[in-house]
């Protein structure tokens, strides 16, 4: 119980920092001037969403049908056991006086795994499209989505992993990215 709460705290803190960085990058990109009436930030967002959609669908198509997410969970647990984290993270430093080592471990591992991934780039792309008000909405929505997903993973991960495969998640993600690309394209076409 307590271990799960501490893991959630470290993971959600890392995701909040990561989302904040992505929104900041998106806002910088939003400030890039349009090129001949074409909003570069919107165009890049559409291309990124389309790329991730096609990539996820291609990856799903090429995946074996044999494994549930339990295999993925076991691999992640093994990677955590084998990781040689610095002493200040694993409980031997001054930081562990302020925060329990599991919070620091979850923060560092989640941050390292998620920085620059699809959710990071998607948050930056959505922030770039939306301007300052959109950036705030992306930050709140991103943290909410990460919070729900992380809470589900911590509380229900073992149950969900028995019924859902990585391949199914890749198909769902690919379709969602293509929907984002299409809706962004329609919005851009309406602006031009």
Secondary structure, DSSP 8 states (H G I E B T S, - for coil): -HHHHHHHHHHHHHHHHHHHHHHHHHHHHHTS--BTTB-HHHHHHHHHHHHHHHHHHHHHHHS-S--BHHHHHHHHHHHHHH----HHHHTSSTHHHHS-HHHHHHHHHHHHHHTTSHHHHHHHHHHHHHHHHHHHHHHHHHHHHHHHHHHHHHHHHHHHHHH-BHHHHHHHHHHHHHHHHHHHHHHHHHH-
